[in-house]
Every structure is written in structure tokens, then in C-alpha cells.
């Protein structure tokens, strides 16, 4: 019970930060949710991999028996081999959030639809924690989605050892009516807690969907505006619409001519911009929360490399424009 209490206290603190609602509070809530999600994943992985050494011994026995012509044991070899992980895989799973998610999805301990959601939300946490990138436009819906996802992960949490401290903390007591639950009740307690926390925090899917859609639309608008800014302000030969999209992707180190730039093929084209716009609009028709976030993540991941190129190019052109303005003013 003490191990479950660690999870509950963290989720309760995150809930309190969500209720305050300001960006600094939501940021803290997000970090708490990510931390407790990884804690649950870690414990679930440790339980799942508890018998690796035993499986290796069992595999050796099956292989030896198969060599002596025992067909039943020969049939078991492949099944046991599939459950044994290499040292490098075990090391990667121990260190990497996405690897934990991948293992649990493959072993049907996590819903396959939840995998991409957790991976995207954890990526946002890394940006928030390591690079101070808050994404204020969507920090509230992202935090609500992560809280809901953490509750989903908690629902599948298995308590291998249940021990009771002398006194249960108030955070967990409210789910047990202040008493020590029996073994059967304790087994179901994670699901009960997850369901109640989910109800208390809530997830307004239409509101979340609208925020995510507006966020992607605004970024796509900014990309299009950035390309037009480059075409209108870059010094040199006159540019036509479409040139900026080529220039931001071109290798300009060899000083190619504009005609050479126009004659080459690039990873992104106007068609991609149009397809992203269509996919963003289609988010409005998705009613499943995991499918919504998965498609949102797929769209964002597909256009971010180009978005970064455009942003860098706009910055460089803007600096050039400001230099010209300063020069004209005699600065």
C-alpha cells in the first residue's frame, strides 16, 4: 500500500496544480504527471521482467531436451526465446521511457493506442524540463490529456506486494474510507483511484480538440506567412511564390543559382502544406481521445522539420532587413 500511496500523492498534487490553472502551476502538474507515469511504467516493467534468469534456465533445458528428440520441448523453444531480452535491450528499457512503453505495448500490458500518446506527451515534458519550452497555447489541454493517460496507466498497475503502514495517509484514505482494505479490494484499488481522479479532473474532449486544432492551424499559418516574408524581403534576384519553400530546403553552401534551386527536388512541397491543412481540419471529426492525440502528434512530427527550417530562414532574413534599415538611417 505504501508503494501505491507514492503514486496517489503525486497525482493528488498534480490535480491541485491543475485546479490553480496558471501556466507555472500547469507546468509543475505536467512534470509531476510525467514522473508518476514513468514510475508506474518502471514498476510494471520490473514485474514483467522479474523472471528473466529463470526463463534463460528454462530455455536451456528445453533446448537440451529438444536435442534429445523430445518434440513437446522443441515446440516451447521459440515461445520462451521470445520472452528473453538481450542485455542491450534490458539496458535500453531501463533507461528509456519510449522503450518501456514499447515493451508493455508488445506484451499487451498497455493499450496499443496509448503508446504514441505517452511518447508525444513525454517528449513535451523533455522540452519543458530541459529546454524551457512551455507551449502555453496548449499547456492546459496537454496537461489534462496527460493526467487522463496517467489514470489509464494506473488502471493496469499490478501490486505484487501489498503491505500496510501503521497509518495510511489522507490522500489514499479518501479512497478506502479510512480503513485498511482487504486483499481483493486492495487489488482493485488502483482502478478505483484512477476512475475517481479522472472524474474529478475531467477531460472536455471538444475543448481539447479545439485547442489542439487551433494550435496546429496557427503554426501552419505562421509557416506560410514566413515563406511569403522570405520571398518579399530576401535580397537578390526577384522571387516568385514557391521559391522560398525550395530555398529553405536547398543546400546553399555551393552557391547554386536560383534556376538550379528551382530545378531540384526537395522533401517538402506545396502539396504537403495543403495535406497538413486537410489533416488538421479532420481532427475535428475524431471522437476518441487517444486517436486524436496520436493523429495530432503525427501531423506535428511531420511538419516540425520544415517549420524549424522556415523559422531559421525568417530570422536570418529579418536580421538582414533590420541591418539594411539601420544602414539607411545612418546607424
N, C-alpha and C positions, 0 to 999 in steps of 0.2 A: 504493500500500500504506500510505503514511503516513496518508492520509485514513481508510482502514478501521481503522487502528490507533487513531485517536482514538475511534472508536465502541467498539472492543473493550475498551480500557482502562476506559472509563466503565461498560460493562456488567459487567466483572470487579469493579470497585469496588462496584457495586450488589450483586452477588452476595455479596461479603464482608459487606456490611452486613446483608443478609437472613439470612445464617448466624448473625450475632450475635443477631438476633431481638428485641431490646428496642425499644420504641416510638421512642426517639430515633434508633436505627440504622435502623429501618424507614422513618422519615420521611426521613432522608438518602438511603436507597436509592430511595425513591419520587421524590424531586426529581431524582436522577441519571438515573433511567429516563425521566422526562418530558423532561428536557433532551436525552438522546440520541435519543429518539423524534422530537422536533421537529427535531433536526439531520438525521436521515435523511430526514424529510419535506421539509425545506427543500432538501436536495441533489437529491432526486428531482424536486421541482417545478422547480428551476432547470434541470435536464436536460430536462424535458418542455417547458419554455417557451423553450428556447435559440434556437429558430428563428422567433420571433415577427416580427422585422423581415423576414426572408426571406418568410414567409407573406404579409405585407402587400404586398410587391412582386409576389408570385405572384398574389395576388388581383387586383391592379390589371391585370396582364397578361391574366388570364382575362376580366375584365370588359370590357376593351378588345376582345379577340378575339370575345367574345360579341356585342358591339355590331356587329361586322362580319359577324355571322351564322354564326359557327363553332359548331355545336351541341355538339361534344365539350367545348369550353371552357365553354360556358354551363352544362353539367351539373356542372362542377367548382366553380362559384362557391359554391354552398351548402355544399359539403364543406369548402372552405378557410375560408369565413366562420365555420364552427362551431369552428374551431381557433384563431381570433384572439380575444384577450381585450381588453376596453377598459382604459384607463389606471386607472380606478377599481377595476376587478376585479383588475388586477395588484397595485395598491397594497394592497387588502384581503387578497389571498392572501399577500403578502409579510409582512404584519403579524399575521395571524390564524391560529391553529392550526386551528380548525374549517374555515376556508376552504381551507387546504392539504389537509386530509382530504377535503373535498367535491370538490375538483378531481381528486384522484387516484382517488377512487371513480368519478366520472363518466367518467374516461378508462380505467377498468378496470386501473389500476395498483395499486389496493388492493381487497381483497375488500369488497363492499358490507356484509356482516355485521360487518366490523371497524370501520366508520365510527362508529356510535353508541357502541361500546365505548371507542374512543380519545377521543371527545368527552367522555364522562362522566368518564373517568379524568383527563383534563386539567383538567376543572372541579374535581375533588377537589384536584389539585395547586395550583390558584389559591387555593382555600380554605386549604390548608395553608400556602402561602407568604405570601399577602397578609393572611389573617385569623386565622392561628394556630389553625385548626380541624383537629384531628388525626384525629378519628373512631377512637379507639383500639379500639373493638369490632371494627372490620373492617380496620384498617390492614394487618395481615399478609395476609389474603386479597386485599385490593385491590392490594397491592404485588406479590404473586405473579402475579395476573392481568395487571398492567401489564408485568411482566418477560416473561411469555409473549407478550403482544401486541407488545412491542418486538422480540422474536425473530421474530415473524411479519412485521413491517415490514422487519426486516433481511433476511429471505429474498428480498424483492423488490428489494433495493438493487442498483443497477447502477453499476459503477465505470467511469466514462467515460475516466479517465486512470489508469493503473497505473504508479507509479514506485516504485523500491526505494531505501530509505536504505542507508547502509553497513552498519548493524547493525539488525536487527529487534528490537523489544522482546520481553521474555519473555512478555508477555501474548498476543501474536499468534504467537510462535514455537511455542507448545504446540499450535497448530492446523496448523502447517506442518512439524512435525518438525525445526524449527530451520533450515530451508533456504528459499531464495527459490523460490516455486512458479512453474511455467511459466504462460504466458498463459491457457491453457484452464483450468488448475487455479485460477488466481487469480480467474477469472470466477465460478467455483462456490464460492469460499471463503466469501462471506457466508452462503450456505445451510448450509455445513458448520459454521460457527461457531454459527449460530443453533440448529441441531439439537443440537449438543453442549451448549451453555449451557442449553437447555431441559431436556435430560435431567438435567443436574447440579443444577439448582434444583428442578425438579419442580413439578407442579401437581396436587394432590389435589382433583379436582373435587367429589366428595361432601362433603369437608370445607369447601371454599369455598362450595358451595351451601348447606350447613347454616348457616354463619356469616352469609351474606347474608340468608337467610330469617329467622333469629332476630333479626337487626338490624332488619329492617323490621317484624316482628311486635311487637318491643318498642316501637318508635316508635308504632305504631298503638295499642298498649295505652296508651301514655302520652297519646296524643291523647284516647282515650275517657275515661281517668281524669281528664284535665284538664277535659273538658266536665262531668263529674259534679261535680268540685270547684267549678266556677263555679256550677252550679245549686244546690249545697248551701250555698254561702257568700256569694254575691252579695247585698248588702243591697237592700231594695226589695220590690216585690210578689213573692209566692211563685212560684217557677219549677217547671215540670214538665220531665220528660225530653224533650229536643229543643229546649228554649228556648235553651240555651247555644250550640248549633250555629247557630241563627239570629242570636243576638246578636253573636257574633264576626264575622259577615259583614255585619251591618247598618251602615248609615250613621247613627250616633247623634248626629251634630252638630246635627240639627234637633229633638232630644229627642222622638222618637216614643214613643207609648205601647206597652206590651207587646203589646196586641192588634194594633196596627199592625205591629209587628215580626213577629208571628205570621202576619199576613195576606199578607206579601210573599214573592216567590220569590227564591231565592239559588242561587249556582253549585253549592254542595255540599249534599248531604242525607244522611240515614241510609243510603240506598241506596249512595252512594259508599263509605262506610265498610265496608259489607258486601262490595261488589265488590272493594275493595282487599284485604280479608282472603282472599277466594277466590283472587285473583290471586297473592297471596303464597304460599298453600298450593300452588298449581300450579307454583311454581318447582321444587319437589321432583321433578317429572317431566321437567325439561329436562336433557338429557344433552350438549348442545352448549355449549361454554364461551362462545362469542360470543352465541348466542341467550339464554343465561342472563343475562349481564351486560346485554344490551340490554333484556330484559324487566324486570330489576331496576331499571335506570335509568328506564324508562318509568313504573313504579309510583312510584318515589321522586319523579320530576318531577311526577307528577300530584297527589300529596298534600302536597308541601312547602309550597305557598302557604297551605293551610289549617292545616298544622302550625305555621307561623310565627304565624298569627293566634291560634291557641289558646294557644300559648306566651306571647305578649304579654299576652293577656287573663288567663291564670292568674297571671302575675307581678303585674299590677295588682290583681287580687282578693286575692292573698296579701298584698300591701302593705297593702291596706285592712283585712284581718283582723288583721294584726300591729299596725296603728295602734289598732284597737279594743281589742286585748288590752293594749297598753301603757297606753291611757287607763283601762281598768278597773283596772289595777294602780297607777294614780296616777303614771305616769311622764310 
